[in-house]
Amino acid sequence: MDAKCSQLLPSVCAVLADPGHPVADDTCLEKLLDWFKALASAGPSLLVLKENPCLIEFILAVLRQGEPNPVLLAFVLRLTGILAASESSFQRLQQQEVVFGAFGEAGPLGSPLWENMTIRSGWVQGAFIMLQHYSAFQFLCNSGALDVIFTLQGDPSLFIAAGANRLLARLLIFSVESEPSRLLSPKDSDWPACARMMVARVEEALKSRSPSRIKHSLKLLMTLFEHNQDAWTEILWSRIAERVEALLVEEPVQAGPLLADLFLSMARSPAFSCHECSLWKLVALALKNIGLAQVGSLAHGLLKLEACPQAIQAQSLAVLLRPMDYILRATSPHLGFPKLLDEALADASSVESLLSTSLLCQTMAHLQDVQELVCLAVEFPHKPLLCSVVTLLQLCAGQAVPSSSCGLGNILIGSFRVQRAALSLLGALSRWAASVHDEERLQAFGVLLTYLRSPESNPVILKKALQGTLKWLLGALEPSISLADLQQHRQFLRDTVQVLQKHLCSPSWEVRDSSLEFLSLAMKHLRGLDWFGQELLSSGMPLLLEDLLDDPESYVRASAVKTWGRFSLLARSGPEAPVLKSTESAKEVCVGGARLLDILSSDSEGFPRRAVIGVFLDWLKEGHPEASAAPADLVSRALQAVEGDLDWEVRMSTLELVGLFIAQMFEQLGLGESSTSAVSFLAKPPASLPDVLRLFSQMGMFGFLFRALQDCDRPVALKACQVLLDLKSSLCRHRSKRSPSGDPAGLKEVPTEMPSSLLSLTAGEAAEKGGQDPERLRLILESMDLEGLQRTLDVSSDYLERSPQSLLQDILSTAGNTEENKVDCY
């Protein structure tokens, strides 16, 4: 603790302990606790106690108050736990009866204060933090706290109940590990006394018919297995496995979700990785007996475990496939579709549970996740699952009729949640597109088009359908795709583009925006396909796109800008571009820079302006003709348009554009870093470094960078600093390649004893006037200590306000102003 904080701490403790000066804002107490935690982790807390005796005085003063503020008392309990987490500090606090006064019967534990939830919460948290050493363990065991903690398992506050379980689990671990030389066995006599008593309570609760006691014990076991994975936990399990099995064979199974969570936490432990372990027998029983709505998370988690036995993985997958199998059986029993499972459910109650919307959505989310797992030891039935998902989407759209009278159609028609989940799963199944039959692929295309064409589709559903469409279109990139498959993809794209032309004119801005987002992503991922570019450019899409640049909604204008930029890249000439005819559409989309610069200068919203800079970045990176032919002109005009822009993200992106342009110019001169990704597409490489610097000066780039160093938004200034550091690094590489040259006399204009802000501005003027000389510019940049400025900018702007000294001062300044501090500042 620094000297200034030590000087302030006694006054702060006095203010906090004074009932006449209550602290209205308890966030300061949380910040104080964070500070003391940092102090305790940085060094011995005993030293903090010795140097600051006011801490013990403060804790005792609050503990002795008859009716303390509950928030303050809870703070003191947690503070005591932090200070007592060190054994030496614990002993000192014990000598002064602080620990007994906080966590023993003399404290709130044995008074009416215990009825307050805030105080119980502080007690549990403080005891948990304190339990870091054997002395604290002995104290809690010998003070009668165990009974209290077991009682807190059933606290009305779930937060306190969970804390009690964590505390009990840590106590059990401490008890077992306190005598490591003792060989543990299932016999009671071989267990330490505290552990023996705790395990006996758990066994007794599991044998009882009390649902609450069973629930508390299962939560304790789950917490224990989550936080300890040592071998002795398997011995503990052997003692209670029989009682847990008895819970699984009841009709119906009680505490199904808790049992599922318990088995999953155990399955993740190395202590139960052996396939012959008794755990897996009970897991198989749980997958069979626990209801589908409760066991799905267990099945999902088991499929993600590499150590899971193959038979258990197969059973888990069958659990997740059961609702989807029922969809197939209920709609096409007479068709030759492959079934997902060998046996159908006969129990009426089970069938009814399968029709739950939440169960269907949960199942499809799990299947979407597990189908990409590398550790899956069983074959994933993607073909019948694809048929099931398509059928489900058809049911939701009213296109399929169930063959049984189960009411399936009425439940699913128009179900937003099911449609959303099914479309997400359908999109994920596109990874199997190359291995499915033509009929199955056409079914997927058909149902996607159904949702794209539906005038009643919710914008969110339409967006999901567009995302799935893009994923299935990407199947055209498979090298092994046949000519017939290619024709299917082309027709699917034509149909999609026709629908999109209508959606781009939709009155819903979300629909227009999602359609533009789809087009932009499609052009990004399918850019290398000749037929794709031809289809889009012959569709009349560029004219619609140009109209959307003036859309009344700024989000749509921004998406239109991004898509316009992608169209321009798609239509460019080059060895990697699609072979396009010289159509008017191709010419139109190739000439877009002037229009985009106009948007950058005049649009009133930040989103479209940010999008313009993003397009220019893509053009520079990917070699757009306009950017390759005259990159300096494009960047210079962008700088002029952005000058004075109030949106910090626009300024930030423009600095990124400047940094990329500088890197590309130096890459052409052979001065780029070996790891640089700034591949240059410049049509006319620069002749020499002085020519490049002269160009930078003419563009006004130095002035822009140095002004950005003083930007009021710290990320912008930090980015400008990084760009100048990269420039400085390139100049130093140039110097190392040839002997220094040039007259640095221009540095006389740069004072060496000035504030950094004025120094930056003066250096910028010097760079503008004479920065064509590499050596002069290097010296100008070196004189600025950019590295130090970068370190300063890296520090959060509120680091002074968040310092412990500032916190203590705030507490002192606000003490007594209770009513004033209660005013809502928002």
Secondary structure, DSSP 8 states (H G I E B T S, - for coil): --HHHHHHHHHHHHHHH-TTS--S-THHHHHHHHHHHHHHHHS-HHHHHHH-THHHHHHHHHHT-SS--HHHHHHHHHHHHHHTTSHHHHHHHHHTTHHHHHHSTTTGGGSGGGG-HHHHHHHHHHHHHH-SSHHHHHHHHHTTHHHHHHHHTT-SSHHHHHHHHHHHHHHHHHHHHT-TTS---SSGGGS-HHHHHHHHHHHHHHHSS-HHHHHHHHHHHHHHHHH---THHHHHHHHHHHHHHHHHTSSS-TTHHHHHHHHHHHHTSGGG-STTSHHHHHHHHHHHHS-HHHHHHHHHHHHT-TTS-HHHHHHHHHHHHHHHHHHHHHH-TTS----SSSS----HHHHHHHT-HHHHHHHHHHHHHHTT-SS--S---HHHHHHHHHHHHHHHHT----SSSS-HHHHHTT-HHHHHHHHHHHHHGGGGGGGS-HHHHHHHHHHHHHHHH-TT--HHHHHHHHHHHHHHHGGGG-TT--HHHHHHHHHHHHHHHHHHHHHTT-S-HHHHHHHHHHHHHHHHHSTT-HHHHHHHHTTTHHHHHHHHTT-SSHHHHHHHHHHHHHHHHHT--STTS------HHHHHHH--HHHHHHHHHH-SSHHHHHHHHHHHHHHHHHT-HHHHH-HHHHHHHHHHHHTT-S-HHHHHHHHHHHHHHHHHHHHHTT-S-TT-------SS--S-HHHHHHHHHHTTHHHHHHHHTT-SSHHHHHHHHHHHHHHHHHHHHHHHHS---S-GGGGGGS-SSS-HHHHHHHHHHHHHHHTTSHHHHHHHHHTTTHHHHHHHHHS-TTTTTTSHHHHHHHHHHHTT-HHHHTS---
